[in-house]
Amino acid sequence: MFKRILGMLPALCLATGMASAHSPFLGTWKLDPLKSRMPDEMKVQSKGGRTYTFDFGGGPETITVDGSDQPGLDSTLLSVKAAAPDTWIVERKKAGRLWIKATWKLSDHDRTLTDTYRQFEPDGSTVSMDYIYQRVGNGTGFAADWQSIKETTNSPFVLQVKEFQGDGLSFVSPMGTTNAMFEQNDRPHDGTSSAQGISKSIRRVDDDTLIITIKRDGKAAATHEIALSSDLKTLTMTVRVVGRDRPTVLVFERK
């Protein structure tokens, strides 16, 4: 949950090697959820009693399932409350406010987990998604390797691409803004939220295709291929995260 692909979008530091005023990437793009696929994976491990380790993709976090706020990754507070034997309420707070709330519910003899995921942004907007996960491997109750089999985007998602300082691009989404210039070498992440140890390198394959490599602490963490269709009406982001077999594919249509 902590590292959902929507949360990763501000880290997409994109730019072109041409003057941005002539870039075919410029414009307003609306996500087509029917053509997009955002597979997710959550790992929950029981440590005995009410103590569990959660890994939402950003690294392990060990807390007690008692509903209290406890230290999590990146200076956040994580809490998990057992509302019923088959229902957990998962919340994450950031900078003193509720950032994420998710309701997990087990079904099908604990083989399936439904997640109603809501992410609350500072501007008052809400990112709303529903996930259905399937248990992979061993485990009982909520403890399992959960891999999504269906993802539903409920809220509209619009991406705006604007020119930035003459030879760069600014990508504006509900998750934040990223500005960048084209260059060959790694450059520290430049966005609305700080991300310690994150850098990027950008390579233009051709006028309509970019490849971005995201590094964390000097090691490759993800690659992003951004490609335009031949008629320049569709923008496709293919995101591959190190350690995950299934890529995320986001398809946007020009508005």
C-alpha positions in Angstrom: 0.0 0.0 0.0 2.8 2.4 0.9 4.4 2.1 -2.6 1.3 2.1 -4.8 2.1 3.2 -8.3 0.1 6.3 -8.0 2.3 7.3 -5.1 5.3 6.7 -7.4 4.2 9.1 -10.1 5.8 12.2 -8.5 9.1 10.4 -8.7 8.9 10.1 -12.5 11.4 12.8 -13.4 10.8 13.2 -17.1 12.3 15.5 -19.7 13.2 15.7 -23.4 16.3 16.6 -25.3 14.4 19.1 -27.5 13.0 22.5 -26.7 9.9 21.7 -24.6 7.8 24.1 -26.7 8.0 21.5 -29.5 7.7 18.4 -27.4 4.9 16.1 -28.4 4.5 15.2 -24.7 2.9 18.6 -23.9 -0.8 18.6 -23.1 -3.4 17.2 -20.7 -3.7 13.4 -20.4 -6.5 11.5 -18.8 -5.9 7.9 -17.4 -7.9 5.2 -19.2 -8.4 2.7 -16.3 -9.9 0.0 -18.6 -6.6 -0.1 -20.6 -4.3 0.3 -17.6 -3.0 -2.3 -15.2 -1.5 -1.6 -11.8 -0.6 -4.9 -10.2 0.3 -4.6 -6.5 1.8 -6.9 -3.9 1.7 -6.8 -0.1 3.6 -9.1 2.3 2.3 -9.6 5.8 4.2 -11.8 8.2 3.1 -12.9 11.7 5.8 -12.4 14.4 3.7 -13.9 17.1 0.8 -12.5 19.2 -0.4 -9.3 17.7 2.9 -8.3 16.2 3.2 -8.3 12.4 5.7 -7.2 9.7 4.2 -5.4 6.7 6.0 -4.8 3.4 4.1 -2.7 1.0 7.0 -2.4 -1.4 9.1 0.2 0.4 10.7 -2.1 3.0 9.6 -4.0 6.1 7.7 -2.3 9.0 7.0 -4.2 12.2 4.2 -3.0 14.4 1.6 -4.3 16.9 -2.0 -4.6 15.6 -3.7 -2.6 18.3 -4.9 0.5 16.5 -2.2 2.8 17.9 0.0 5.0 15.7 3.6 3.5 15.5 6.7 4.7 13.6 6.7 3.7 10.0 8.9 4.3 6.9 9.8 7.8 5.7 8.8 9.6 9.0 5.2 8.3 8.8 3.0 6.7 11.5 1.4 3.4 10.7 -1.6 1.8 12.6 -3.5 -1.4 12.1 -6.7 -2.1 13.9 -8.6 -5.4 14.0 -12.2 -4.2 13.5 -13.4 -7.9 13.3 -11.8 -11.3 12.9 -12.0 -10.9 9.1 -11.5 -7.1 8.9 -8.5 -4.8 9.5 -8.4 -1.0 9.3 -5.0 0.2 8.1 -4.1 3.9 8.4 -0.9 5.9 7.7 -0.4 9.5 8.9 2.1 11.9 7.4 3.1 15.3 8.8 0.4 15.1 11.4 -2.6 14.3 9.1 -4.3 11.2 7.9 -2.8 10.3 4.5 -4.0 6.8 3.8 -6.9 4.7 5.0 -7.6 1.2 3.8 -10.1 -1.4 4.9 -9.0 -5.0 4.4 -11.6 -7.8 4.4 -10.9 -11.5 4.1 -13.2 -13.9 2.1 -13.3 -17.2 0.3 -11.9 -19.1 3.3 -9.1 -16.5 3.7 -7.9 -17.0 0.2 -9.0 -13.5 -1.0 -8.4 -10.1 0.4 -10.4 -7.0 -0.6 -8.8 -3.6 0.0 -10.7 -0.3 -0.2 -7.9 2.2 -0.5 -8.2 5.9 0.0 -5.4 8.4 -0.2 -6.1 12.0 1.1 -4.1 14.8 -0.5 -3.3 18.2 1.1 -5.5 20.0 -1.4 -8.5 18.1 -0.2 -8.7 15.7 -3.1 -9.0 11.9 -2.6 -7.4 9.1 -4.6 -9.9 6.2 -4.5 -9.0 2.7 -5.5 -10.3 -0.8 -4.8 -8.1 -3.9 -5.0 -8.7 -7.6 -4.9 -5.8 -9.8 -3.8 -5.2 -13.5 -3.9 -3.1 -15.4 -1.4 0.2 -16.8 -2.8 2.0 -19.6 -0.9 1.4 -20.4 2.8 0.0 -18.3 5.6 -3.1 -18.0 7.7 -5.5 -15.1 8.3 -4.0 -11.8 7.1 -0.5 -13.2 7.1 0.4 -14.0 3.5 2.0 -12.8 0.3 -0.9 -11.0 -1.3 -0.8 -10.3 -5.1 -3.6 -8.3 -6.7 -5.8 -9.9 -9.4 -8.0 -6.8 -9.9 -7.5 -3.1 -9.5 -10.3 -0.5 -9.9 -9.6 3.2 -10.1 -12.6 5.1 -8.9 -11.4 8.7 -9.0 -10.4 10.6 -12.2 -6.6 10.9 -12.8 -5.4 13.7 -15.0 -1.7 14.2 -15.9 -0.6 17.6 -17.3 2.6 18.0 -19.1 4.0 21.6 -19.4 7.2 23.2 -20.6 9.9 23.8 -18.0 12.7 26.3 -18.4 12.8 26.0 -22.2 14.4 22.6 -22.4 12.5 20.5 -19.9 9.1 19.3 -18.9 6.9 19.7 -15.8 4.6 16.8 -15.0 1.6 17.7 -12.8 -0.7 15.0 -11.4 -3.0 14.7 -8.4 0.1 13.2 -6.6 2.3 16.3 -7.1 4.6 18.1 -9.6 7.9 17.0 -11.0 10.2 19.3 -13.0 13.3 18.1 -14.9 15.8 18.8 -17.6 17.2 16.3 -20.1 20.7 15.1 -19.2 22.8 12.0 -19.4 24.0 11.7 -15.8 22.1 10.8 -12.6 20.4 13.8 -11.0 18.9 14.0 -7.5 15.1 13.7 -7.5 13.4 17.1 -8.1 9.7 17.1 -7.0 7.2 18.5 -4.6 8.1 15.9 -1.9 11.7 15.1 -0.8 12.9 11.5 -1.4 16.2 10.9 0.3 18.7 8.9 -1.8 16.6 9.0 -5.0 18.2 10.0 -8.3 17.4 9.6 -11.9 18.9 9.3 -15.4 17.0 10.0 -18.6 17.6 8.6 -22.1 15.6 9.5 -25.2 15.1 6.5 -27.4 13.5 8.6 -30.2 11.3 11.7 -30.4 8.3 9.8 -29.0 9.9 7.5 -26.4 11.8 8.2 -23.2 13.5 5.8 -20.7 13.9 6.9 -17.1 15.9 4.9 -14.6 15.2 5.6 -10.9 17.9 4.8 -8.4 17.7 4.6 -4.6 21.0 4.9 -2.8 22.9 4.3 -6.0 21.0 1.1 -6.9 18.5 0.8 -9.7 15.0 0.7 -8.2 12.7 1.1 -11.2 12.6 1.9 -14.9 9.9 3.9 -16.7 9.3 3.8 -20.4 7.1 6.7 -21.7 5.9 6.2 -25.2 3.5 8.1 -27.5 1.4 6.5 -30.1 2.0 7.3 -33.8 -1.0 9.7 -33.8 0.3 11.4 -30.6 -3.1 10.9 -28.9 -2.1 8.2 -26.5 0.7 8.2 -23.8 1.7 4.9 -22.3 3.9 4.5 -19.2 5.3 1.1 -18.5 6.8 0.9 -15.1 9.1 -2.0 -14.0 10.1 -2.2 -10.3 13.1 -4.2 -9.3 12.0 -7.3 -7.4 8.6 -7.5 -9.0 7.7 -9.7 -11.9 4.6 -7.8 -13.2 5.0 -4.4 -14.8 2.6 -1.5 -14.3 1.1 -0.2 -17.5 -0.6 3.2 -17.4 -2.5 4.3 -20.5 -3.4 8.0 -20.9 -5.5 9.6 -23.7 -5.0 13.2 -24.8 -7.8 15.5 -23.7 
